[in-house]
Amino acid sequence: MENGNRDWPRPRDILPEPGCFLHSISSLPGEMWSIEAAASGDGSMKNIIFTVLFGLIALMPGLSRAQNLVVDATTIEMSGLHWYDSITVINGGIIMVTPYDNGSDKENFGNLQLVAASIYIDSTSAIVATGAGYQPGLCLDGAGPYADSGGRGGCSVRDSGGGGAHFGGGGRGTKDCPSTGCIFPGDWEESCGSYPGTGTTCDTVAGCSNDDGLPTVAGQPYSHSIWEVEFGAAGGDAGCRDSDGFSNPICVVGGAGGGRIVLAAVNPMGNGTLTIEGRVLAEGKRGCGIKNDSGGGGAGGTVLLVGDQVSIDASAIISAAGGLGGNTQPYPAGECPPCAQTTGTCDDCGGGGGGGIISVLSGQAALIDSSASFLVGGARGGVCSCAGEAGGGAGELQLNGVYRGEVCDGFDNDFDGVEDNNMPDSSCGSGTCEVTVPACTGGIPNDCVPTVDVSCQTPVSDTRPRFMVIVDTSGSMLMDLSGSWTFGDGSQDHTGVDTNLDGIAGNDSRLFKAKQALRNVISAYYPDIDFGLSRFAQGTGDGVNCQLAKSFECAGICCTYDNPVNNTVTTPACSVTTGSGTTLQTWTVYPESPPEDVCINYAGGCGSPRRGADVLVGFEKPVN
């Protein structure tokens, strides 16, 4: 079946002739299920065969697909959801994801989900969904899931389109700047909000700028569950409001957003293996230029890597980065359409695409080499002097996730073809107060509340007021009050850097200050008030993967415990700046970090959807 639709059998395709006995069922990639039959010599078997066949159809999602996908030194195109026994991409093999057509079928266009017990991509090979997400249009704003997520462009602007957004916001396109250079906000492009009519001109070509840079042409960021089928938004097309967009050569130069790639090496035995040595790319396409106008870059897409065991080698490149904003300078071959301009005055920049999302989930601690590259950064705007001001925002990188199988969230987390299944009922209370409820209804976990019955309720002896304190332990709590990264929270062995130069390392983070404030409040009111302590839900323990500053702070993403002070001196990954004014400091980040600085398993984050909080200390406990 085409476009990755599930290869389910139709009854007429698999029913044997009378007098035949079912021998085995198998499938070939992209083909219908087939049947091998052997003569039984007894037509009375027919009813048994029908029972077996329809039982197999019912169990098909959990049935081994009995085929291997091997992409060896060739390029294929596919999308949709596919199950195999094993998947191997080797010797320069490439799987290209069929681009989304801005239609209604996100499952089978722009989206590729491969499920197998074993998935291997060697160092020469790749799975690519670059530019397979939302597509740009001639003289149009960039397409996206929401009206403001694509970059403004085409008939909304005169010169340069804005970058598309995903988890990171798009960059702001610029006007044609004078030879003395751009001055902001006056030289940022402004959205006029007009669209093409029925002909080949914009509804109006009048200018709307008042030199305040507003309304912005940048695509606005949006978030979603990593399990949801969603892509990067497209950049806005080059400016058409000055009447030059529809004339020859007709050319769309806004960048397409990145698509979605899901690689799931899981099985009921819990021994699935995902090994990546090559590239998994869902990047936004770059914007290009035409007639001295520039298109915005597309936003990075979505990459979800799941395995009972995940290994990511030093040579691996996993990217959902935004696409570079357009300009009117020469382009490397293959990056832009043939009609794009290759020479011109470098006086404007299309906005860079925002970064997408990458998530790595492993049943065991993932083996991630510190030299592997994870890219979710926003792109710069073109290559002109305005490139930095037109840059897109960073996306989201989740490397500390634990694969837990099916959870109640409305998605098929264990890849068996059924949402929210295989979860036991919840029971609570005792005796006549015991209650049992389904674990999940409509993608929402059910609360289990015991029946109120004085015969089985413990008498209330503590009538003090009760306050459950929930401490924010997300990454931003590792910033200081001015927004600088501290690389620690002031706890033992994780003091971090001294960002305010008061001579004390470790007292600058927001988390340190929050703990101080909480200590003062509890000391003032205990024991008159009974306090409990919770934090944001976190995946902690041996299965939580390490986070490195080279993949986070170096990409503009907050925040890690990877203190750069004692990292191994190898080739620098980047330099980052902390403090402000007289406390400004520059820190060189090296790739290798001592394990005690990284795997504290306290990096924060809101966890899986609807996980709630981790209750660390309940009520009626000693204050210490």
C-alpha positions as CSV (number, residue, x, y, z in Angstrom):
1,M,0.0,0.0,0.0
2,E,1.3,3.5,-0.8
3,N,2.5,6.3,1.5
4,G,3.2,4.0,4.5
5,N,-0.4,2.9,5.3
6,R,-0.4,-0.1,7.6
7,D,-0.1,-3.2,5.6
8,W,-3.2,-5.0,7.0
9,P,-4.5,-7.9,5.0
10,R,-8.0,-7.9,3.5
11,P,-9.8,-11.2,4.1
12,R,-9.9,-12.1,0.4
13,D,-6.2,-11.7,0.2
14,I,-5.4,-14.3,2.9
15,L,-8.2,-16.9,2.8
16,P,-6.9,-20.2,1.5
17,E,-8.6,-22.3,-1.0
18,P,-10.8,-25.2,0.3
19,G,-8.6,-28.2,1.1
20,C,-5.6,-26.0,2.1
21,F,-4.0,-25.6,5.5
22,L,-2.6,-22.4,6.9
23,H,1.2,-22.7,7.0
24,S,2.5,-19.2,7.7
25,I,1.8,-15.5,7.2
26,S,4.4,-13.0,6.2
27,S,4.7,-9.6,4.6
28,L,7.0,-7.7,2.4
29,P,7.8,-4.0,2.8
30,G,5.2,-2.0,1.1
31,E,3.1,-5.1,0.0
32,M,0.0,-6.8,1.3
33,W,0.4,-9.7,3.7
34,S,0.8,-13.0,1.9
35,I,0.0,-16.6,2.8
36,E,1.8,-19.9,2.4
37,A,-0.5,-22.8,2.2
38,A,-0.2,-26.6,2.1
39,A,-2.8,-29.1,1.0
40,S,-4.6,-30.7,4.0
41,G,-6.8,-33.0,2.0
42,D,-9.7,-32.2,4.3
43,G,-12.1,-29.4,3.6
44,S,-13.4,-29.8,7.2
45,M,-10.5,-27.7,8.3
46,K,-12.2,-24.6,6.8
47,N,-13.9,-23.4,10.0
48,I,-10.8,-23.8,12.0
49,I,-8.8,-21.8,9.5
50,F,-11.3,-19.0,9.5
51,T,-11.1,-18.8,13.3
52,V,-7.3,-18.7,13.2
53,L,-7.2,-16.1,10.5
54,F,-9.6,-13.7,12.1
55,G,-7.7,-14.2,15.4
56,L,-4.5,-13.3,13.7
57,I,-6.1,-10.2,12.2
58,A,-7.2,-9.1,15.7
59,L,-3.7,-9.6,17.1
60,M,-1.9,-8.1,14.1
61,P,-0.4,-5.1,15.9
62,G,1.5,-7.4,18.3
63,L,2.4,-10.0,15.6
64,S,5.9,-10.1,14.2
65,R,6.0,-8.6,10.7
66,A,8.4,-11.4,9.8
67,Q,10.4,-9.2,7.4
68,N,13.6,-7.2,7.5
69,L,14.1,-3.7,6.0
70,V,17.6,-3.4,4.5
71,V,18.6,-0.1,2.8
72,D,22.1,-0.9,1.4
73,A,23.9,1.7,-0.7
74,T,20.7,3.0,-2.1
75,T,18.1,5.8,-1.5
76,I,14.4,5.0,-0.9
77,E,11.5,7.3,0.0
78,M,8.8,6.3,2.5
79,S,6.6,7.7,5.2
80,G,3.8,6.5,7.6
81,L,4.0,3.8,10.2
82,H,5.9,0.5,9.5
83,W,6.7,-2.5,11.6
84,Y,9.6,-4.9,10.8
85,D,11.7,-7.5,12.6
86,S,14.9,-5.5,11.9
87,I,15.9,-2.3,10.1
88,T,19.4,-1.8,8.7
89,V,20.6,1.3,6.8
90,I,24.2,0.8,5.7
91,N,26.9,1.7,3.1
92,G,25.6,5.1,2.3
93,G,21.9,4.1,2.4
94,I,19.4,6.9,2.8
95,I,15.7,6.8,3.7
96,M,14.0,10.1,2.6
97,V,10.7,11.0,4.2
98,T,7.9,11.9,1.8
99,P,7.2,15.7,2.4
100,Y,3.9,16.9,3.9
101,D,1.6,18.6,1.4
102,N,-0.1,21.0,3.9
103,G,-3.1,18.7,3.7
104,S,-5.0,16.7,6.3
105,D,-3.0,13.5,6.4
106,K,-0.1,14.1,8.7
107,E,0.2,10.4,9.6
108,N,1.3,9.4,6.1
109,F,3.1,12.5,4.7
110,G,6.0,14.2,6.5
111,N,5.9,11.6,9.2
112,L,8.0,8.4,9.3
113,Q,7.6,5.9,12.2
114,L,9.8,2.8,12.0
115,V,9.3,0.1,14.7
116,A,11.5,-3.0,15.0
117,A,13.3,-5.1,17.6
118,S,16.6,-4.0,16.0
119,I,17.4,-0.7,14.2
120,Y,20.9,0.1,13.0
121,I,22.2,3.1,11.0
122,D,25.9,2.9,10.2
123,S,28.2,6.0,10.1
124,T,27.7,6.5,6.3
125,S,24.0,6.4,6.2
126,A,21.0,8.6,7.1
127,I,17.3,8.9,7.6
128,V,16.2,12.4,6.4
129,A,13.1,14.5,6.9
130,T,14.8,17.8,6.2
131,G,12.2,20.1,4.7
132,A,9.5,17.4,4.9
133,G,7.2,19.4,7.3
134,Y,5.0,22.4,6.5
135,Q,5.7,23.9,3.0
136,P,6.0,27.5,1.9
137,G,3.9,29.1,-0.8
138,L,4.3,31.7,-3.5
139,C,4.0,35.2,-1.9
140,L,2.4,33.7,1.2
141,D,3.1,33.5,4.9
142,G,4.7,30.2,5.9
143,A,2.3,27.4,6.7
144,G,2.2,25.9,10.2
145,P,-0.3,24.4,12.7
146,Y,-1.4,27.8,13.9
147,A,-2.0,31.1,12.1
148,D,1.1,32.8,13.6
149,S,3.5,29.8,13.7
150,G,4.8,30.2,10.1
151,G,7.0,33.2,9.2
152,R,5.2,36.2,7.7
153,G,6.2,36.8,4.1
154,G,5.1,37.4,0.5
155,C,2.3,39.9,0.4
156,S,2.8,40.6,4.1
157,V,6.2,42.2,3.6
158,R,8.2,44.2,1.1
159,D,11.6,42.6,1.3
160,S,12.2,39.6,3.7
161,G,10.1,36.8,5.2
162,G,10.3,35.8,8.8
163,G,11.5,32.4,10.0
164,G,9.2,29.6,10.7
165,A,8.7,28.4,14.3
166,H,8.5,25.2,16.3
167,F,9.6,24.8,19.9
168,G,11.9,27.8,19.1
169,G,10.6,31.0,17.6
170,G,11.4,32.1,14.1
171,G,13.8,35.0,13.3
172,R,12.7,38.5,12.2
173,G,13.4,39.3,8.6
174,T,15.0,42.7,7.8
175,K,14.4,45.4,5.3
176,D,16.9,46.5,2.6
177,C,19.4,48.2,4.8
178,P,21.6,51.1,3.7
179,S,25.3,50.6,3.0
180,T,26.0,51.9,6.5
181,G,24.2,48.8,7.9
182,C,20.9,48.0,9.7
183,I,19.7,49.9,12.7
184,F,17.1,48.1,14.9
185,P,14.2,48.1,15.5
186,G,13.7,50.5,12.5
187,D,15.1,48.1,10.0
188,W,13.2,45.0,11.0
189,E,10.6,44.0,8.5
190,E,7.0,44.7,9.7
191,S,4.0,42.5,8.8
192,C,1.2,44.3,6.9
193,G,-1.1,41.3,7.1
194,S,-2.3,41.4,3.5
195,Y,-2.7,38.3,1.2
196,P,-2.8,37.7,-2.5
197,G,-6.1,38.3,-4.4
198,T,-7.4,36.2,-7.2
199,G,-4.9,37.6,-9.7
200,T,-1.1,37.8,-9.7
201,T,-0.7,40.8,-7.4
202,C,-1.1,41.4,-3.7
203,D,-4.3,42.8,-2.5
204,T,-2.4,46.1,-1.9
205,V,1.1,47.2,-2.4
206,A,1.0,50.1,0.0
207,G,3.6,50.2,2.8
208,C,2.6,49.8,6.4
209,S,5.9,50.4,8.2
210,N,6.3,52.9,11.0
211,D,9.8,51.7,11.9
212,D,9.0,50.1,15.3
213,G,9.5,46.6,14.0
214,L,5.9,45.6,14.8
215,P,3.9,43.6,14.1
216,T,6.7,41.0,14.0
217,V,7.2,38.8,11.0
218,A,8.8,36.0,13.1
219,G,6.9,32.8,13.5
220,Q,5.7,32.3,17.0
221,P,6.8,29.2,19.0
222,Y,4.4,26.3,19.8
223,S,4.9,23.1,21.8
224,H,3.3,19.7,21.8
225,S,3.7,16.2,23.2
226,I,6.7,14.4,21.6
227,W,4.3,11.6,20.8
228,E,2.1,13.9,18.7
229,V,2.5,14.0,14.9
230,E,3.7,17.5,14.3
231,F,6.3,19.3,12.2
232,G,8.3,22.5,11.9
233,A,6.5,25.5,10.3
234,A,7.7,27.1,7.1
235,G,9.4,30.4,6.6
236,G,7.6,33.3,4.9
237,D,8.2,33.7,1.2
238,A,10.4,36.6,-0.1
239,G,8.7,40.0,-0.1
240,C,6.0,40.6,-2.7
241,R,4.4,43.7,-1.5
242,D,6.6,45.8,-3.7
243,S,5.0,44.2,-6.8
244,D,7.9,42.0,-7.8
245,G,6.9,38.6,-6.4
246,F,4.6,37.3,-9.2
247,S,6.7,38.3,-12.2
248,N,9.3,36.0,-13.9
249,P,11.1,34.2,-12.7
250,I,8.3,32.8,-10.5
251,C,10.0,31.3,-7.5
252,V,9.1,30.2,-4.0
253,V,12.1,30.9,-1.7
254,G,10.8,30.4,1.8
255,G,12.2,27.4,3.6
256,A,10.1,24.3,4.4
257,G,9.9,23.1,8.0
258,G,11.4,19.8,9.1
259,G,9.3,16.7,9.2
260,R,9.0,14.0,11.9
261,I,11.1,10.8,12.4
262,V,10.3,8.2,15.1
263,L,12.6,5.2,15.5
264,A,11.3,2.7,18.0
265,A,13.4,-0.4,18.9
266,V,11.1,-2.0,21.5
267,N,9.4,-5.3,21.9
268,P,7.5,-7.2,24.6
269,M,10.7,-9.0,25.8
270,G,12.3,-5.7,26.6
271,N,15.5,-6.4,24.5
272,G,15.0,-4.1,21.5
273,T,18.2,-2.3,20.4
274,L,18.5,1.1,18.6
275,T,22.1,1.9,17.4
276,I,22.8,5.1,15.5
277,E,26.2,5.9,14.1
278,G,25.0,8.0,11.2
279,R,22.6,10.9,10.7
280,V,18.9,11.3,11.7
281,L,17.9,14.7,10.3
282,A,14.6,16.6,10.5
283,E,16.0,20.1,9.9
284,G,14.3,23.1,8.4
285,K,15.2,24.0,4.9
286,R,17.1,27.3,4.4
287,G,15.4,30.3,2.9
288,C,16.7,31.7,-0.4
289,G,16.7,35.0,-2.3
290,I,15.0,36.3,-5.5
291,K,15.2,39.8,-7.0
292,N,17.0,41.1,-4.0
293,D,14.4,39.8,-1.6
294,S,14.8,37.0,0.9
295,G,12.7,34.2,2.3
296,G,12.6,33.0,5.9
297,G,14.1,29.7,6.9
298,G,11.9,26.7,7.9
299,A,11.8,25.5,11.5
300,G,13.3,22.2,12.7
301,G,11.0,19.2,13.0
302,T,10.6,16.4,15.4
303,V,12.9,13.4,16.2
304,L,11.9,10.7,18.7
305,L,14.4,7.9,19.4
306,V,13.1,5.1,21.6
307,G,14.6,1.8,22.6
308,D,14.8,-0.8,25.3
309,Q,18.5,-0.1,24.8
310,V,19.8,3.0,22.9
311,S,23.4,3.5,21.7
312,I,24.4,6.7,20.0
313,D,28.0,6.7,18.6
314,A,30.5,9.5,18.5
315,S,29.9,9.9,14.7
316,A,26.1,10.3,15.1
317,I,24.4,13.6,14.1
318,I,20.8,14.0,15.4
319,S,19.4,17.3,14.2
320,A,16.1,19.2,14.3
321,A,17.8,22.5,13.8
322,G,16.2,25.5,12.1
323,G,17.0,26.4,8.5
324,L,19.2,29.4,7.7
325,G,17.4,32.6,6.7
326,G,17.6,33.7,3.0
327,N,19.9,36.2,1.4
328,T,20.8,37.2,-2.1
329,Q,24.3,35.7,-2.1
330,P,25.5,32.6,-4.0
331,Y,24.2,29.3,-2.6
332,P,25.9,25.9,-2.4
333,A,24.5,23.5,-5.1
334,G,21.2,21.9,-4.2
335,E,20.3,24.2,-1.4
336,C,18.0,26.5,-3.3
337,P,15.7,26.2,-6.4
338,P,17.3,27.0,-9.7
339,C,15.2,30.2,-10.1
340,A,16.7,31.6,-6.9
341,Q,18.9,34.6,-7.2
342,T,22.6,33.8,-6.8
343,T,24.1,37.2,-6.8
344,G,23.0,40.6,-5.5
345,T,23.5,43.2,-2.8
346,C,23.7,41.6,0.6
347,D,21.4,44.1,2.3
348,D,18.6,42.1,3.8
349,C,18.2,38.8,5.7
350,G,15.2,36.4,5.9
351,G,14.6,35.3,9.4
352,G,16.2,32.1,10.6
353,G,14.1,29.1,11.4
354,G,13.5,28.1,15.0
355,G,14.7,24.9,16.5
356,G,12.5,21.8,16.7
357,I,12.5,19.0,19.3
358,I,14.7,15.9,19.9
359,S,13.8,13.3,22.6
360,V,15.8,10.2,23.5
361,L,14.0,7.6,25.6
362,S,15.7,4.4,26.8
363,G,14.6,1.5,29.0
364,Q,18.2,1.3,30.3
365,A,20.7,4.1,30.6
366,A,21.3,5.2,27.0
367,L,24.9,4.9,25.8
368,I,25.4,8.3,24.3
369,D,28.9,9.2,23.3
370,S,29.9,12.7,24.5
371,S,31.1,13.5,20.9
372,A,27.7,12.8,19.4
373,S,26.0,15.9,18.0
374,F,22.4,16.9,19.0
375,L,21.3,20.0,17.2
376,V,18.1,21.9,17.9
377,G,19.4,25.5,17.6
378,G,17.7,28.3,15.8
379,A,19.4,29.4,12.6
380,R,21.0,32.7,11.8
381,G,19.3,35.0,9.3
382,G,21.2,34.8,6.0
383,V,24.9,35.8,5.8
384,C,24.6,39.6,5.7
385,S,25.5,41.9,8.6
386,C,21.9,41.5,9.9
387,A,22.3,37.8,10.3
388,G,22.5,37.8,14.1
389,E,19.5,40.1,14.6
390,A,17.4,37.9,12.3
391,G,18.3,34.6,14.1
392,G,15.7,32.1,15.3
393,G,15.3,30.7,18.8
394,A,16.6,27.4,20.2
395,G,14.2,24.4,20.4
396,E,14.1,21.6,23.0
397,L,16.4,18.7,23.6
398,Q,15.4,15.9,25.9
399,L,18.2,13.5,26.7
400,N,17.4,12.4,30.2
401,G,14.2,10.5,29.5
402,V,13.4,7.0,30.6
403,Y,11.2,4.8,28.4
404,R,8.3,3.5,30.5
405,G,6.2,1.8,27.8
406,E,2.5,2.7,27.7
407,V,1.3,5.7,29.8
408,C,-2.1,7.3,29.9
409,D,-1.8,10.2,27.5
410,G,-3.9,9.4,24.5
411,F,-0.9,8.1,22.4
412,D,0.4,4.7,21.5
413,N,3.6,4.8,23.6
414,D,4.5,1.1,23.3
415,F,4.0,1.0,19.5
416,D,1.6,-2.0,19.5
417,G,-1.0,-0.1,17.5
418,V,-3.4,0.5,20.4
419,E,-3.5,3.7,22.5
420,D,-3.6,3.6,26.3
421,N,-3.7,-0.2,26.7
422,N,-2.0,-2.7,28.9
423,M,-2.3,-0.6,32.1
424,P,-3.7,-2.3,35.2
425,D,-6.7,-0.9,37.1
426,S,-5.9,1.2,40.1
427,S,-7.1,0.1,43.6
428,C,-7.1,2.2,46.8
429,G,-8.6,2.0,50.3
430,S,-9.1,-1.1,52.3
431,G,-12.1,-3.2,53.5
432,T,-15.4,-1.7,52.7
433,C,-13.7,1.5,51.6
434,E,-11.7,-0.2,48.8
435,V,-12.3,1.2,45.3
436,T,-11.0,0.0,41.9
437,V,-11.1,2.2,38.8
438,P,-9.7,1.9,35.3
439,A,-6.2,3.3,35.0
440,C,-7.1,5.5,32.0
441,T,-10.1,7.0,30.4
442,G,-9.9,9.1,27.3
443,G,-6.2,9.7,27.7
444,I,-6.6,11.0,31.2
445,P,-5.5,9.0,34.3
446,N,-8.4,8.3,36.7
447,D,-8.1,9.4,40.3
448,C,-8.7,6.6,42.8
449,V,-10.6,7.9,45.8
450,P,-11.6,5.4,48.6
451,T,-15.2,5.3,49.7
452,V,-15.9,7.4,52.8
453,D,-16.9,5.0,55.6
454,V,-16.2,5.6,59.2
455,S,-15.7,1.8,59.7
456,C,-12.4,1.9,57.7
457,Q,-11.1,5.5,58.1
458,T,-8.4,6.3,60.6
459,P,-9.6,9.0,63.0
460,V,-8.2,12.4,62.4
461,S,-5.7,13.4,65.1
462,D,-3.8,16.2,63.4
463,T,-5.9,19.3,62.6
464,R,-3.2,21.7,61.8
465,P,-3.3,23.7,58.5
466,R,-1.5,21.9,55.7
467,F,0.5,23.3,52.9
468,M,2.0,21.2,50.1
469,V,5.0,23.2,48.7
470,I,5.8,22.4,45.1
471,V,9.4,23.5,44.1
472,D,10.1,24.3,40.5
473,T,13.1,22.1,39.5
474,S,13.0,22.9,35.8
475,G,16.2,23.8,34.1
476,S,15.6,27.6,34.5
477,M,16.2,27.2,38.2
478,L,19.9,26.8,37.4
479,M,19.9,30.4,36.2
480,D,20.7,33.3,38.5
481,L,18.3,36.2,39.0
482,S,19.7,38.0,35.9
483,G,19.2,35.0,33.6
484,S,22.8,33.8,33.5
485,W,23.6,30.1,33.6
486,T,25.2,28.9,36.8
487,F,25.9,25.2,35.9
488,G,24.9,24.2,39.5
489,D,22.5,24.7,42.3
490,G,24.8,25.3,45.3
491,S,24.4,21.7,46.5
492,Q,27.4,19.7,47.7
493,D,29.6,18.8,44.7
494,H,27.5,20.9,42.4
495,T,28.2,24.5,43.4
496,G,28.4,25.9,39.9
497,V,30.2,29.1,38.9
498,D,30.3,32.4,40.7
499,T,28.2,34.7,38.3
500,N,28.0,37.8,40.5
501,L,31.7,37.7,41.6
502,D,31.0,37.9,45.3
503,G,33.6,35.3,45.9
504,I,31.1,32.5,46.7
505,A,30.4,29.9,44.1
506,G,27.0,28.2,44.5
507,N,24.9,30.9,46.0
508,D,23.7,32.4,42.8
509,S,21.2,29.9,41.3
510,R,17.4,30.5,41.6
511,L,17.1,27.0,43.2
512,F,19.6,27.8,45.9
513,K,17.7,31.0,46.7
514,A,14.4,29.2,46.6
515,K,15.6,26.6,49.2
516,Q,16.9,29.5,51.4
517,A,13.5,31.2,51.3
518,L,11.6,27.9,52.0
519,R,13.9,27.2,55.0
520,N,13.0,30.6,56.4
521,V,9.3,30.1,55.9
522,I,9.2,26.7,57.5
523,S,11.3,27.8,60.4
524,A,8.9,30.6,61.1
525,Y,5.7,28.6,61.1
526,Y,6.6,25.1,62.2
527,P,5.1,23.2,64.1
528,D,1.9,25.3,63.8
529,I,1.6,24.4,60.1
530,D,2.2,21.0,58.6
531,F,4.4,21.3,55.5
532,G,4.8,18.7,52.7
533,L,7.4,18.9,49.9
534,S,7.0,18.2,46.2
535,R,8.9,18.9,43.0
536,F,8.2,18.8,39.3
537,A,7.9,15.2,38.1
538,Q,11.2,13.9,37.0
539,G,12.6,10.7,35.6
540,T,15.4,9.8,38.0
541,G,17.7,6.8,38.6
542,D,20.1,4.7,36.7
543,G,18.1,4.9,33.4
544,V,18.3,8.7,33.2
545,N,20.8,9.9,30.6
546,C,23.5,12.5,31.0
547,Q,23.1,16.0,29.7
548,L,26.2,17.9,28.5
549,A,26.7,21.6,28.2
550,K,28.0,21.1,24.6
551,S,24.4,20.1,23.6
552,F,22.6,22.6,25.8
553,E,24.3,25.8,26.8
554,C,26.3,25.8,23.6
555,A,23.0,25.6,21.6
556,G,21.4,28.4,23.7
557,I,19.3,25.8,25.6
558,C,18.9,26.0,29.4
559,C,20.4,24.3,31.5
560,T,22.8,21.6,32.8
561,Y,25.0,20.8,35.8
562,D,27.9,20.4,33.5
563,N,30.3,22.9,35.1
564,P,32.8,24.0,32.5
565,V,35.5,24.8,35.1
566,N,36.7,21.2,35.4
567,N,35.8,19.8,32.0
568,T,38.5,17.9,30.1
569,V,40.6,20.2,27.9
570,T,40.0,19.0,24.3
571,T,38.7,20.9,21.3
572,P,36.4,23.6,22.7
573,A,32.7,23.1,22.0
574,C,31.8,26.8,22.5
575,S,32.1,29.8,24.8
576,V,29.3,31.1,26.9
577,T,28.9,34.3,28.8
578,T,27.6,34.8,32.3
579,G,26.9,37.8,34.5
580,S,26.4,41.3,33.2
581,G,28.1,44.7,33.4
582,T,31.1,44.5,35.6
583,T,30.5,40.8,36.4
584,L,30.6,39.7,32.7
585,Q,32.6,36.5,32.3
586,T,33.3,34.1,29.5
587,W,33.6,30.4,30.0
588,T,35.0,27.9,27.6
589,V,32.9,24.7,27.4
590,Y,34.8,21.5,26.6
591,P,33.0,18.3,25.5
592,E,34.2,15.9,28.2
593,S,32.9,16.4,31.7
594,P,33.4,14.4,35.0
595,P,30.4,12.2,35.6
596,E,29.6,13.7,39.0
597,D,29.0,17.1,37.3
598,V,26.5,15.7,34.8
599,C,24.6,12.7,36.0
600,I,23.1,14.3,39.1
601,N,19.7,13.1,37.8
602,Y,18.2,16.4,39.0
603,A,18.1,18.3,35.7
604,G,14.4,19.1,36.1
605,G,11.7,19.1,33.5
606,C,7.9,18.7,33.6
607,G,8.1,15.0,32.7
608,S,5.6,13.0,30.7
609,P,2.1,14.5,30.1
610,R,0.0,14.6,33.3
611,R,2.5,12.9,35.5
612,G,1.9,15.5,38.2
613,A,4.5,16.1,40.9
614,D,6.9,13.9,42.8
615,V,5.9,14.0,46.5
616,L,9.2,13.9,48.4
617,V,7.9,14.5,51.9
618,G,4.2,13.9,52.9
619,F,2.2,15.4,55.7
620,E,2.7,14.5,59.4
621,K,6.5,14.0,58.9
622,P,9.3,15.5,61.0
623,V,10.3,18.9,59.6
624,N,14.0,17.9,59.1
